[in-house]
Every structure is written in C-alpha cells, then in structure tokens.
C-alpha cells in the first residue's frame, strides 16, 4: 500500500536521519534514501528537489526535537537550577544525536527560504534560553550589568564548543596533556560553573 504524501515526507526525513547517523552526510544520497524506503528516486523529488533541501528539513526537525527536550525543564522554578538543567539537557541531546546536532548547528540556515513556522522552530532553543536568563534577571539572581542578549550568545557559544569537542572525541582519557577521566563529572562542573558565573554574589 502506497504512503500518502505527508506520510512519505515524514518517512523521507526519518530515513535521512537513520542513514546520516550511520554513514554521515557523504553517505546520505537521494538514491540511498529511496532504496531504504523502497520507492523510486522520482518519488523523493516530488517532495525535495535536492539533498540540501532534505538537510534543511533535518535541521528544522533537529531544532524542534531539541526544543521539545529543553521545555521539560520549564517546571523548575529557580532560574539558576533551571538554566543548569536546561544546559545539561542540551549537552545530552548533542551527545545522543551527534549527526543530527552537527546538521543543526554547523551551517547558518537560509533564513529567507524558511517559513515562519520553520524559523520559529530553529530559533526556539535559543529563545528558550534567553527567556530563562531573563527570568533570572527579573528575579535579581544575576550580577549587576547583566546583558541577556549578550549572555545568551556567550552561553550558546561555550556549550556548543563543549558539545563539538565531546562529539569529536577530543575530551577523553586518551588526551596526551589534559586527560578527562570522568566525562559526566566534567560536564556537570562545566555547566554549573558557566551558569553560576552569571550569578550575583551571595544570590
């Protein structure tokens, strides 16, 4: 039984995620996706004109999935604890989905080609972090002169760098000069120190 149009589109993205996770971007081809789904390449081109369009949809899907994960921290009332939990969950997502995270984060989206819904999906995680930092400022938890916009980008830059190093295997016991024997403890300390660097003294 043939899939309807919407079901096939979702199946294309699912197959792309599977193949990309297994083989990387170079191993992701239109022919390979079609073979995985048991359909013709022509059927794929009815939904996506090229692999780059599929990757753009994967990027949106990744951001949407990450945003859903991060919203699980929204119930934490204390802004400091919420931002720590939020950041830890971000790192977990990147480590559990290295290829999807790479697609999402390594290239600037073509904003002009995105729909309003897609733009909302892609910016969702960053805006959620910004909202958490704003809540901390409103609660007088952050240091004097704290800038929400600047700190949001500083935080994302730091955590993104951590995720890339982890996924590249650069933080490990095998490092010749700075071995990391307990990655989980390293991540926990990194995240806590990052968030607490925003705090007002004594807060």
VOPAGU-2260 file (C-alpha; in pm, 1 decimal, decimal comma):
REM VOPAGU-2260
SITE   aa  ch    i         X         Y         Z
SITE  UNK   A    0       0,0       0,0       0,0
SITE  UNK   A    1     142,9     334,1    -108,9
SITE  UNK   A    2     203,7     600,6     153,7
SITE  UNK   A    3      14,4     925,9     128,0
SITE  UNK   A    4     207,0    1244,6      56,5
SITE  UNK   A    5     250,9    1357,5     416,3
SITE  UNK   A    6     346,7    1010,5     538,0
SITE  UNK   A    7     609,9     976,4     265,3
SITE  UNK   A    8     758,9    1313,8     350,9
SITE  UNK   A    9     794,2    1210,8     715,7
SITE  UNK   A   10     939,6     876,4     609,4
SITE  UNK   A   11    1199,9    1054,0     395,2
SITE  UNK   A   12    1316,7    1258,9     694,1
SITE  UNK   A   13    1322,2     951,9     919,3
SITE  UNK   A   14    1526,0     755,3     665,4
SITE  UNK   A   15    1760,2    1051,5     617,3
SITE  UNK   A   16    1822,2    1067,7     992,2
SITE  UNK   A   17    1895,6     695,3    1003,3
SITE  UNK   A   18    2132,0     699,3     705,5
SITE  UNK   A   19    2303,2    1019,7     812,0
SITE  UNK   A   20    2361,0     882,4    1162,9
SITE  UNK   A   21    2505,6     562,2    1015,7
SITE  UNK   A   22    2710,5     698,4     725,1
SITE  UNK   A   23    2741,8    1075,2     770,3
SITE  UNK   A   24    2646,3    1341,6     519,9
SITE  UNK   A   25    2863,1    1197,6     243,4
SITE  UNK   A   26    2681,4     866,3     271,9
SITE  UNK   A   27    2341,8    1032,6     252,2
SITE  UNK   A   28    2220,3    1022,4    -108,2
SITE  UNK   A   29    1883,4    1053,6    -275,6
SITE  UNK   A   30    1930,8     705,7    -423,9
SITE  UNK   A   31    2015,9     563,1     -82,4
SITE  UNK   A   32    1710,1     721,4      79,9
SITE  UNK   A   33    1486,6     585,9    -196,7
SITE  UNK   A   34    1636,0     238,0    -157,9
SITE  UNK   A   35    1584,9     248,7     219,4
SITE  UNK   A   36    1217,9     334,3     167,7
SITE  UNK   A   37    1162,0     100,9    -126,4
SITE  UNK   A   38    1044,0     380,8    -354,0
SITE  UNK   A   39    1176,7     538,7    -670,8
SITE  UNK   A   40    1406,5     840,3    -666,4
SITE  UNK   A   41    1132,2    1019,3    -860,1
SITE  UNK   A   42     904,3     986,6    -557,3
SITE  UNK   A   43    1164,3    1169,2    -345,7
SITE  UNK   A   44    1197,9    1452,5    -594,6
SITE  UNK   A   45     825,2    1514,4    -568,1
SITE  UNK   A   46     893,3    1629,1    -210,3
SITE  UNK   A   47    1251,8    1757,2    -214,8
SITE  UNK   A   48    1442,7    1898,0    -510,2
SITE  UNK   A   49    1783,6    1807,1    -367,1
SITE  UNK   A   50    1972,6    1661,3     -73,4
SITE  UNK   A   51    2034,3    2014,7      52,2
SITE  UNK   A   52    1657,1    2061,7      90,6
SITE  UNK   A   53    1638,6    1740,5     288,5
SITE  UNK   A   54    1922,6    1858,6     513,2
SITE  UNK   A   55    1737,4    2185,3     569,9
SITE  UNK   A   56    1434,4    1987,1     683,0
SITE  UNK   A   57    1656,7    1770,7     905,2
SITE  UNK   A   58    1792,2    2091,8    1060,7
SITE  UNK   A   59    1440,2    2210,9    1139,6
SITE  UNK   A   60    1345,0    1868,8    1275,7
SITE  UNK   A   61    1653,5    1865,4    1500,0
SITE  UNK   A   62    1581,0    2210,2    1641,9
SITE  UNK   A   63    1218,0    2115,8    1700,9
SITE  UNK   A   64    1322,6    1797,7    1881,1
SITE  UNK   A   65    1579,0    1982,5    2091,4
SITE  UNK   A   66    1324,9    2249,4    2182,1
SITE  UNK   A   67    1082,2    1979,5    2297,6
SITE  UNK   A   68    1353,3    1827,9    2518,2
SITE  UNK   A   69    1451,4    2161,0    2669,2
SITE  UNK   A   70    1092,7    2250,3    2755,1
SITE  UNK   A   71    1099,2    1960,5    3001,8
SITE  UNK   A   72    1298,7    2194,0    3228,9
SITE  UNK   A   73    1034,7    2467,3    3225,3
SITE  UNK   A   74     873,5    2347,7    3550,6
SITE  UNK   A   75    1187,1    2426,1    3756,0
SITE  UNK   A   76    1102,9    2742,9    3946,3
SITE  UNK   A   77    1452,0    2856,0    4048,2
SITE  UNK   A   78    1612,6    3030,2    3746,0
SITE  UNK   A   79    1964,3    2912,4    3832,5
SITE  UNK   A   80    1862,9    2548,2    3872,9
SITE  UNK   A   81    1650,1    2570,6    3557,6
SITE  UNK   A   82    1938,5    2703,4    3348,4
SITE  UNK   A   83    2170,7    2431,9    3481,4
SITE  UNK   A   84    1916,3    2161,3    3396,1
SITE  UNK   A   85    1845,2    2324,1    3060,4
SITE  UNK   A   86    2214,1    2331,2    2966,9
SITE  UNK   A   87    2279,7    1975,8    3082,6
SITE  UNK   A   88    1987,7    1852,0    2873,0
SITE  UNK   A   89    2124,7    2039,9    2571,4
SITE  UNK   A   90    2457,4    1856,9    2608,4
SITE  UNK   A   91    2280,0    1521,0    2647,8
SITE  UNK   A   92    2086,5    1585,5    2326,3
SITE  UNK   A   93    2405,8    1668,7    2135,7
SITE  UNK   A   94    2584,3    1357,1    2264,4
SITE  UNK   A   95    2292,2    1124,5    2191,6
SITE  UNK   A   96    2228,6    1267,5    1844,1
SITE  UNK   A   97    2573,5    1369,2    1712,3
SITE  UNK   A   98    2490,8    1373,4    1341,8
SITE  UNK   A   99    2157,5    1548,2    1385,5
SITE  UNK   A  100    2325,0    1803,4    1613,8
SITE  UNK   A  101    2600,0    1859,5    1357,7
SITE  UNK   A  102    2348,7    1924,3    1079,8
SITE  UNK   A  103    2151,7    2158,7    1303,2
SITE  UNK   A  104    2444,6    2365,4    1421,5
SITE  UNK   A  105    2726,2    2369,5    1169,1
SITE  UNK   A  106    2566,7    2583,8     899,5
SITE  UNK   A  107    2358,7    2901,2     910,6
SITE  UNK   A  108    2007,5    2833,0     778,8
SITE  UNK   A  109    1885,0    3002,5     463,9
SITE  UNK   A  110    1651,1    3227,4     658,8
SITE  UNK   A  111    1484,6    3380,5     352,5
SITE  UNK   A  112    1375,0    3038,1     230,2
SITE  UNK   A  113    1227,1    2929,0     562,6
SITE  UNK   A  114     862,3    2959,6     651,9
SITE  UNK   A  115     759,7    3146,8     965,3
SITE  UNK   A  116     696,0    2812,4    1137,2
SITE  UNK   A  117    1042,0    2681,0    1042,4
SITE  UNK   A  118    1210,0    2999,0    1169,1
SITE  UNK   A  119    1022,8    2961,4    1496,1
SITE  UNK   A  120    1138,7    2600,0    1526,2
SITE  UNK   A  121    1504,5    2682,3    1458,8
SITE  UNK   A  122    1520,1    2977,6    1696,3
SITE  UNK   A  123    1315,1    2803,9    1966,7
SITE  UNK   A  124    1603,9    2662,4    2175,1
SITE  UNK   A  125    1795,9    2990,6    2182,2
SITE  UNK   A  126    1485,3    3192,7    2265,3
SITE  UNK   A  127    1402,6    2948,5    2542,6
SITE  UNK   A  128    1749,3    3001,2    2690,2
SITE  UNK   A  129    1707,4    3375,2    2657,0
SITE  UNK   A  130    1375,9    3357,1    2840,8
SITE  UNK   A  131    1537,7    3161,0    3123,4
SITE  UNK   A  132    1813,7    3417,1    3155,8
SITE  UNK   A  133    1556,4    3697,1    3153,3
SITE  UNK   A  134    1369,7    3523,0    3436,0
SITE  UNK   A  135    1694,1    3514,0    3634,6
SITE  UNK   A  136    1746,5    3884,1    3574,3
SITE  UNK   A  137    1389,3    3964,0    3676,3
SITE  UNK   A  138    1443,2    3764,8    3995,5
SITE  UNK   A  139    1765,2    3959,8    4068,0
SITE  UNK   A  140    1975,8    3642,7    4054,0
SITE  UNK   A  141    2231,1    3769,8    3804,4
SITE  UNK   A  142    2517,9    4011,0    3856,5
SITE  UNK   A  143    2484,6    4385,6    3806,5
SITE  UNK   A  144    2506,3    4496,2    3444,5
SITE  UNK   A  145    2398,6    4153,2    3317,1
SITE  UNK   A  146    2301,8    4166,2    2947,7
SITE  UNK   A  147    2053,3    3896,0    2848,1
SITE  UNK   A  148    2116,8    3903,4    2473,3
SITE  UNK   A  149    2494,6    3901,8    2500,7
SITE  UNK   A  150    2494,6    3635,3    2770,9
SITE  UNK   A  151    2257,6    3413,8    2568,7
SITE  UNK   A  152    2505,2    3408,0    2281,8
SITE  UNK   A  153    2804,5    3364,4    2513,3
SITE  UNK   A  154    2634,2    3070,0    2678,2
SITE  UNK   A  155    2541,4    2907,5    2346,8
SITE  UNK   A  156    2894,7    2957,2    2213,6
SITE  UNK   A  157    3052,2    2795,2    2520,7
SITE  UNK   A  158    2814,0    2498,9    2531,7
SITE  UNK   A  159    2829,6    2447,1    2155,8
SITE  UNK   A  160    3208,3    2429,9    2178,2
SITE  UNK   A  161    3182,0    2173,6    2457,5
SITE  UNK   A  162    2940,6    1959,9    2253,1
SITE  UNK   A  163    3164,8    1968,7    1946,4
SITE  UNK   A  164    3469,9    1863,8    2148,2
SITE  UNK   A  165    3277,4    1580,5    2312,0
SITE  UNK   A  166    3136,2    1453,2    1984,5
SITE  UNK   A  167    3476,3    1472,2    1818,3
SITE  UNK   A  168    3628,3    1264,1    2097,2
SITE  UNK   A  169    3861,2    1545,1    2198,4
SITE  UNK   A  170    3774,0    1524,9    2568,8
SITE  UNK   A  171    3876,7    1180,2    2684,3
SITE  UNK   A  172    4114,4     974,7    2893,9
SITE  UNK   A  173    4339,7     948,8    2589,1
SITE  UNK   A  174    4419,5    1319,8    2568,6
SITE  UNK   A  175    4801,7    1341,6    2594,6
SITE  UNK   A  176    4814,7    1656,3    2811,3
SITE  UNK   A  177    4470,9    1705,7    2972,2
SITE  UNK   A  178    4301,0    1366,6    3012,7
SITE  UNK   A  179    3936,7    1368,5    3121,7
SITE  UNK   A  180    3870,7    1056,7    3326,3
SITE  UNK   A  181    3507,1    1128,4    3411,9
SITE  UNK   A  182    3320,8    1300,0    3129,2
SITE  UNK   A  183    2992,1    1322,7    3316,7
SITE  UNK   A  184    3155,4    1498,8    3611,9
SITE  UNK   A  185    3346,0    1727,7    3375,8
SITE  UNK   A  186    3022,7    1825,3    3200,4
SITE  UNK   A  187    2840,9    1880,0    3528,8
SITE  UNK   A  188    3119,4    2103,0    3660,2
SITE  UNK   A  189    3143,1    2292,1    3329,8
SITE  UNK   A  190    2771,0    2364,9    3319,4
SITE  UNK   A  191    2745,5    2465,6    3684,1
SITE  UNK   A  192    3045,4    2698,6    3664,5
SITE  UNK   A  193    2910,7    2854,3    3344,6
SITE  UNK   A  194    2567,7    2930,0    3486,9
SITE  UNK   A  195    2700,0    3037,6    3825,6
SITE  UNK   A  196    2936,6    3284,1    3655,9
SITE  UNK   A  197    2621,6    3487,3    3581,3
SITE  UNK   A  198    2509,5    3496,3    3943,5
SITE  UNK   A  199    2509,7    3798,2    4166,4
SITE  UNK   A  200    2743,9    3749,1    4457,7
SITE  UNK   A  201    2555,3    3599,8    4750,4
SITE  UNK   A  202    2243,8    3520,7    4546,9
